[in-house]
């Protein structure tokens, strides 16, 4: 197996299946001496939850439902 110029490798399907690495699985790398271990990441919040956490408190104004609807409808 060879690493591409972008640092990418293909994990053989047999290895992915044994490790339960499905598409979009978050993984992490652990370095121990000169050995690198690839493992499933600890459970992380789903994308939507992460976005809400990041965005919480970022609005500069408080708008009511009618005001938001008027903005989205272009009125």
BAVEX-970937 format. One record per residue: z, x, y of N, C-alpha, C, CB in turn; residue number from 0. Coordinates in steps of 0.1 Angstrom, whole numbers, plus 5000, padded with zeros to 4 digits. Glycine has a CB too. Layout:
N
<<Z; X; Y>; <Z; X; Y>; <Z; X; Y>; <Z; X; Y>; NUM>
...
// end
This chain:
75
<<5000; 5009; 4988>; <5000; 5000; 5000>; <5000; 5009; 5012>; <5012; 4990; 5000>; 0>
<<4993; 5005; 5022>; <4992; 5013; 5034>; <4995; 5004; 5046>; <4977; 5018; 5036>; 1>
<<5002; 5010; 5056>; <5006; 5003; 5069>; <4994; 5004; 5078>; <5019; 5010; 5075>; 2>
<<4990; 4993; 5084>; <4979; 4993; 5094>; <4984; 4999; 5107>; <4975; 4978; 5097>; 3>
<<4974; 5001; 5116>; <4977; 5007; 5129>; <4986; 4998; 5137>; <4964; 5010; 5137>; 4>
<<4987; 4985; 5134>; <4996; 4976; 5141>; <5010; 4976; 5134>; <4990; 4962; 5141>; 5>
<<5012; 4984; 5124>; <5025; 4984; 5117>; <5026; 4972; 5106>; <5036; 4983; 5126>; 6>
<<5015; 4967; 5102>; <5016; 4955; 5093>; <5013; 4960; 5079>; <5005; 4945; 5097>; 7>
<<5019; 4953; 5069>; <5017; 4954; 5055>; <5015; 4941; 5049>; <5028; 4963; 5048>; 8>
<<5009; 4940; 5037>; <5008; 4928; 5030>; <5018; 4928; 5019>; <4993; 4925; 5024>; 9>
<<5026; 4918; 5018>; <5036; 4917; 5007>; <5029; 4910; 4996>; <5049; 4910; 5012>; 10>
<<5029; 4916; 4984>; <5022; 4910; 4973>; <5028; 4897; 4969>; <5023; 4919; 4960>; 11>
<<5020; 4887; 4965>; <5024; 4874; 4962>; <5036; 4873; 4952>; <5013; 4865; 4957>; 12>
<<5035; 4882; 4942>; <5046; 4882; 4932>; <5060; 4885; 4939>; <5043; 4892; 4921>; 13>
<<5060; 4894; 4948>; <5072; 4898; 4955>; <5076; 4887; 4964>; <5070; 4911; 4963>; 14>
<<5067; 4881; 4971>; <5071; 4870; 4980>; <5077; 4858; 4972>; <5058; 4865; 4988>; 15>
<<5071; 4855; 4961>; <5076; 4844; 4952>; <5090; 4847; 4947>; <5066; 4841; 4941>; 16>
<<5092; 4859; 4942>; <5105; 4863; 4936>; <5116; 4862; 4947>; <5104; 4876; 4930>; 17>
<<5112; 4867; 4959>; <5122; 4867; 4970>; <5123; 4854; 4978>; <5118; 4878; 4980>; 18>
<<5114; 4844; 4975>; <5114; 4832; 4982>; <5109; 4833; 4996>; <5128; 4826; 4982>; 19>
<<5100; 4842; 4999>; <5095; 4844; 5012>; <5083; 4835; 5015>; <5091; 4859; 5015>; 20>
<<5085; 4823; 5020>; <5075; 4814; 5023>; <5069; 4817; 5037>; <5080; 4799; 5022>; 21>
<<5057; 4811; 5040>; <5052; 4812; 5054>; <5063; 4808; 5064>; <5039; 4804; 5056>; 22>
<<5064; 4815; 5075>; <5073; 4813; 5086>; <5088; 4816; 5083>; <5072; 4798; 5091>; 23>
<<5090; 4823; 5072>; <5104; 4827; 5068>; <5108; 4838; 5078>; <5105; 4831; 5053>; 24>
<<5119; 4837; 5084>; <5124; 4848; 5092>; <5130; 4859; 5083>; <5135; 4843; 5102>; 25>
<<5126; 4871; 5086>; <5131; 4883; 5078>; <5137; 4893; 5087>; <5119; 4889; 5070>; 26>
<<5145; 4902; 5081>; <5151; 4913; 5089>; <5149; 4926; 5081>; <5166; 4910; 5093>; 27>
<<5150; 4937; 5088>; <5149; 4950; 5082>; <5162; 4957; 5083>; <5138; 4958; 5088>; 28>
<<5166; 4963; 5072>; <5179; 4971; 5071>; <5175; 4985; 5068>; <5189; 4965; 5061>; 29>
<<5179; 4995; 5075>; <5176; 5009; 5073>; <5188; 5015; 5067>; <5171; 5016; 5086>; 30>
<<5187; 5021; 5056>; <5198; 5029; 5049>; <5193; 5043; 5045>; <5204; 5021; 5036>; 31>
<<5196; 5052; 5054>; <5191; 5066; 5051>; <5176; 5065; 5054>; <5194; 5071; 5037>; 32>
<<5168; 5069; 5043>; <5153; 5069; 5045>; <5147; 5057; 5037>; <5147; 5082; 5040>; 33>
<<5156; 5047; 5034>; <5151; 5035; 5027>; <5151; 5023; 5037>; <5160; 5032; 5015>; 34>
<<5141; 5015; 5036>; <5140; 5003; 5045>; <5140; 4991; 5035>; <5127; 5003; 5054>; 35>
<<5149; 4982; 5038>; <5151; 4970; 5030>; <5146; 4958; 5038>; <5165; 4968; 5025>; 36>
<<5137; 4950; 5032>; <5133; 4937; 5039>; <5140; 4926; 5032>; <5117; 4935; 5038>; 37>
<<5147; 4917; 5040>; <5154; 4906; 5034>; <5153; 4894; 5043>; <5169; 4910; 5032>; 38>
<<5156; 4882; 5037>; <5156; 4870; 5045>; <5167; 4871; 5055>; <5158; 4858; 5036>; 39>
<<5163; 4867; 5067>; <5173; 4867; 5078>; <5184; 4856; 5075>; <5166; 4864; 5092>; 40>
<<5195; 4858; 5081>; <5206; 4848; 5080>; <5200; 4835; 5087>; <5219; 4853; 5087>; 41>
<<5206; 4824; 5083>; <5201; 4811; 5089>; <5202; 4812; 5104>; <5209; 4799; 5084>; 42>
<<5190; 4809; 5110>; <5190; 4809; 5125>; <5187; 4795; 5130>; <5179; 4819; 5130>; 43>
<<5190; 4791; 5142>; <5187; 4778; 5147>; <5172; 4776; 5146>; <5193; 4776; 5161>; 44>
<<5168; 4764; 5144>; <5154; 4760; 5144>; <5148; 4762; 5158>; <5152; 4746; 5139>; 45>
<<5135; 4763; 5159>; <5128; 4766; 5171>; <5132; 4757; 5182>; <5113; 4766; 5169>; 46>
<<5132; 4744; 5179>; <5136; 4734; 5189>; <5150; 4735; 5195>; <5134; 4720; 5184>; 47>
<<5159; 4738; 5186>; <5173; 4740; 5190>; <5174; 4753; 5199>; <5182; 4741; 5178>; 48>
<<5167; 4764; 5195>; <5167; 4776; 5203>; <5161; 4773; 5217>; <5159; 4787; 5196>; 49>
<<5150; 4766; 5218>; <5144; 4763; 5231>; <5154; 4755; 5240>; <5131; 4755; 5229>; 50>
<<5160; 4745; 5234>; <5170; 4737; 5241>; <5181; 4745; 5247>; <5175; 4725; 5233>; 51>
<<5186; 4754; 5238>; <5197; 4763; 5242>; <5192; 4772; 5254>; <5202; 4772; 5231>; 52>
<<5180; 4777; 5253>; <5175; 4786; 5264>; <5173; 4778; 5277>; <5162; 4792; 5259>; 53>
<<5168; 4766; 5276>; <5164; 4758; 5287>; <5176; 4751; 5294>; <5154; 4748; 5284>; 54>
<<5187; 4749; 5286>; <5199; 4741; 5291>; <5204; 4747; 5304>; <5210; 4741; 5281>; 55>
<<5205; 4739; 5315>; <5210; 4743; 5328>; <5200; 4750; 5337>; <5221; 4753; 5325>; 56>
<<5187; 4750; 5333>; <5177; 4757; 5341>; <5171; 4748; 5352>; <5166; 4762; 5332>; 57>
<<5172; 4735; 5350>; <5166; 4726; 5360>; <5172; 4727; 5374>; <5167; 4711; 5355>; 58>
<<5164; 4727; 5384>; <5169; 4728; 5397>; <5173; 4715; 5404>; <5159; 4735; 5406>; 59>
<<5169; 4704; 5398>; <5172; 4691; 5404>; <5176; 4681; 5392>; <5161; 4685; 5412>; 60>
<<5184; 4672; 5396>; <5187; 4661; 5386>; <5178; 4649; 5390>; <5202; 4657; 5386>; 61>
<<5170; 4645; 5380>; <5161; 4634; 5382>; <5164; 4622; 5373>; <5146; 4638; 5380>; 62>
<<5163; 4610; 5377>; <5165; 4599; 5369>; <5153; 4596; 5361>; <5169; 4586; 5377>; 63>
<<5154; 4587; 5351>; <5143; 4584; 5342>; <5131; 4579; 5350>; <5147; 4573; 5332>; 64>
<<5133; 4570; 5360>; <5122; 4565; 5368>; <5115; 4576; 5375>; <5127; 4554; 5377>; 65>
<<5122; 4585; 5381>; <5116; 4596; 5388>; <5108; 4605; 5379>; <5127; 4605; 5395>; 66>
<<5113; 4608; 5367>; <5106; 4616; 5357>; <5093; 4609; 5353>; <5114; 4619; 5345>; 67>
<<5094; 4596; 5350>; <5082; 4589; 5347>; <5071; 4588; 5358>; <5086; 4574; 5343>; 68>
<<5076; 4587; 5370>; <5066; 4587; 5381>; <5059; 4601; 5382>; <5074; 4584; 5394>; 69>
<<5067; 4612; 5379>; <5061; 4625; 5380>; <5050; 4627; 5369>; <5071; 4636; 5378>; 70>
<<5053; 4622; 5357>; <5044; 4624; 5345>; <5032; 4615; 5347>; <5051; 4621; 5332>; 71>
<<5033; 4604; 5354>; <5022; 4595; 5356>; <5014; 4598; 5368>; <5027; 4580; 5356>; 72>
<<5019; 4607; 5376>; <5011; 4611; 5388>; <5012; 4601; 5399>; <4997; 4613; 5385>; 73>
<<5023; 4593; 5400>; <5025; 4583; 5410>; <5032; 4589; 5422>; <5033; 4571; 5405>; 74>
// end
